[in-house]
Amino acid sequence: MPPFMGTLPVSQPLGYRGCFLRCGSSAEWYAWGGVVTLKTSGREESRIDSERLFERLLLNSAPQGLLPKGMF
């Protein structure tokens, strides 16, 4: 994914606000609005995911029945 430079998209106050995956206490992936951000201790890097492929992959990896049907 190409690097994202700019202001991160703002999520809605109600409803779906993206998804995240925590990798222990040292890293977190967050996907929302066509941007994927990796946060590690003291560092943040964002990438463009215009087709939201990473976000869909992450949502589809959730255990069956955890998320409402038809999210993606």
C-alpha positions in Angstrom: 0.0 0.0 0.0 1.4 3.4 -0.8 2.1 5.9 2.0 -0.6 8.2 3.1 0.3 11.8 3.8 -2.4 14.1 5.1 -5.1 14.4 7.7 -6.6 11.1 8.7 -10.3 10.6 7.9 -12.7 11.5 10.7 -15.1 8.8 11.8 -18.8 9.3 12.4 -20.0 9.9 16.0 -22.5 7.1 15.8 -22.3 3.7 14.0 -19.3 2.0 12.4 -16.0 3.7 13.1 -13.6 1.3 11.5 -11.8 -1.7 13.0 -8.6 -2.4 14.8 -6.3 -5.3 15.7 -4.0 -5.1 18.7 -0.8 -7.1 18.6 0.1 -7.4 22.2 0.8 -4.1 24.0 3.3 -2.8 21.4 1.3 -2.4 18.1 -2.2 -1.6 16.8 -3.5 -1.6 13.3 -6.5 0.6 12.6 -8.5 0.7 9.3 -11.0 3.4 8.5 -12.1 5.4 5.4 -9.5 3.9 3.0 -6.5 4.4 5.3 -4.7 1.8 7.4 -2.6 3.1 10.3 0.0 1.2 12.3 0.7 2.6 15.7 3.7 1.3 17.6 5.4 2.7 20.7 6.3 6.2 19.7 5.6 5.8 16.0 2.6 6.0 13.6 2.6 5.1 9.9 -0.4 5.3 7.6 -1.0 3.7 4.2 -3.7 4.2 1.5 -6.2 1.3 1.1 -8.6 2.9 -1.3 -10.5 -0.3 -2.0 -10.5 -1.1 1.8 -9.1 -4.5 1.2 -7.1 -4.6 4.5 -10.2 -3.5 6.4 -12.4 -6.2 4.8 -9.7 -8.8 5.5 -9.5 -7.8 9.1 -13.3 -7.8 9.5 -13.6 -11.2 7.8 -11.1 -12.7 10.2 -13.5 -12.1 13.2 -15.0 -15.2 14.7 -18.3 -16.1 13.1 -21.3 -14.5 14.8 -19.3 -11.7 16.4 -20.2 -9.0 13.8 -23.6 -8.2 12.4 -24.2 -9.7 9.0 -23.8 -7.6 5.9 -21.1 -5.3 7.2 -19.0 -5.9 4.2 
